[in-house]
Amino acid sequence: MYFKALPKIYYPYGNTQTVVPDIFRRVHLDKYFQNRLLLQEYYINDGESPEIVADKFYGSGKYHWLVIFANNIVDVKREWPLSSNTLVAYCDDKYGEGNRTDIHHFVMTEDRTVIVDWDASKVASGDYEAVTNLDYETDLNDSKRQILLLHKQFLRDITAQYLRLVK
């Protein structure tokens, strides 16, 4: 539904032009639908895709676009949480094979404040705690797991508003 509703444009392809959806067209939820009372918190479990979340919450995977839309996600590859296995592979790719357990940074043990100038004696005493590359990436990934979803009762209204706005 999301791409079918987008206006079509001519796109040069080789010596011809082809008709494609205008994927650069962006719309946003109006103030009524952005009201926190109309949104419900949802925690993305390991391995869930937008289609799975939409199927669980709305009863159909075809509303995956609404899951993405309600959370202002532009790039699903970067803004959607990775599965545990994919996260490990990502860390190996980003930091190098076998460097997952290397120290990324230090934090204060009490309040998790990031330390810029660390002191070896405070590390030894336990005042400072090491955060590994994998721990760091896991924390970033977990911060993406809490999303907001528009209540089911507004599906018809939001779909109609989207169709009106995207034209």
N, C-alpha and C positions, 0 to 999 in steps of 0.2 A: 504494500500500500504506500509506503514511504516514497519509493522511487517512482511508482506509477503516477503519483500526484504531482511530481515536479514538472515544471514546464520543460518543453523540449527545445534544444538548440542545435544548430548545425555545427559540427566539429570537423575540421579538416583532417583527413586521414589519407595519406599518400596523395594521389592525384584527384581524389574524390572528397566529398563531404558526406558525413553520416549523421543521422539524427540520434542524439543522446539526451538523457535527462540532465538538466542543469544542476549538477551536484553542489555548485557554489551558492545556491540559493539558501539562505538561512532565515529562519523565523524563531521566535522565542515565545514562551508561555506568557500570557498576559498576567496582570497583577492578581486577578481572581484565581487563576490556577496555581500561582506561586504562593498562595496563602498556605502557611505551614499546617493549618488545620485540615487542608484537603490532601496533604501528603502523608504517607506512612513510611516509617523507617523500615529498611530491609537490609539484612546482613547477607552478603554474597558468600556462599559456601565454596569450598575448594573445588575448582573445576566447573563451576556454573558459568554459562555464557549468557549474554543478553536474551537469547532465545529461550533458554531453560528458565531464567527468572520470569520472563513474560508468560511462559506456559504455566509455571507454578502460581503466579500471582493473578494473572488475567484469564487463565484458562486456554490460552492460545499463544504459540510462539510467534504469530504474525504481528504481535504488538511489541516486538523487540525494539522497534524504533522509538516507542514511547518510553521505554526504560532508559534508553540513551538520551532522548530528548529532555526528559524530566531532570536529568542530572547534568545537562549541558556538556555532554561528552562529544568531542569532535573527532578524536582519534582513539578508537577502541583498542588498538594494539598497545598504546601507551597509557591510556587512562583507565583501563579495565584491569582488575587484579589478575595476576598470573596464577596458574595452578602451582602446587608445590614442586612438581617435577620440572615444569617449565621455568620456575624461578631459579632452581639449582642450575639448570643449563644456562640461563641468562647470566647468573653470577660467574660461571666458568668462562663464558664468552667475554663478559665485561672486564673481569679482574685477572683472567688467565687461569688455565687448568691448575687445580690444586691450591688456589689462593683464596678460597672461600673463608678459611679460618684465619686469614691474616687480619691484623688490627686495622680497622677503618678509622676509628677515632676513640677518644676516651670521654666518659661522662662522670659526673659526680654521682656517687652511689646513692645518696639520699634523694635527690630530686631529678636526676637524669639530665642535668644541665650539661651541655657540651663544653668540653675543656679545650681551650686553644693552646695555652702554655702549660703543659703537664709537668709534673714533678715526680721523679722516679720513686721517691720515698712515700709519696701519697698513693701511688699505685701499689707499692709493697704493703702499705698499712691497710689497704682496702677502701680508702677514701675515694679513689678513682677506680672506675671499672672500664675494662676494654670492651669495645663493641666491634665485632668482626664484620667483614664485608657481607657475609650472609645475613647476620642479624640486622644490619643496617638496611639491606634490601628487603628483608622480610617485614620490618617495621613500615617502610614506605609502601610496600605492597598491601599490608593489612589496613593501612589508612584509607585505601581505595575501596575496601569491602563494605563500608557503611554507606548506603545510598538512600534516596527518597523515591517513592513511587506514588503516582497519583491514584487515589482510590478508584476502585472498579466502577463505581456508580457514575463516574464522570467520563468514561470511555467514549460514549457517543458525542458528548459535548466537545471534548478535546479533539476528537477526530474531525468533527465538523469545523472547528476553529482552524485546525491545521490546513485542511483543504481550502478554506477561504483565504488564509494568509499566504499560502505558498504560490498562489496564482499571480 
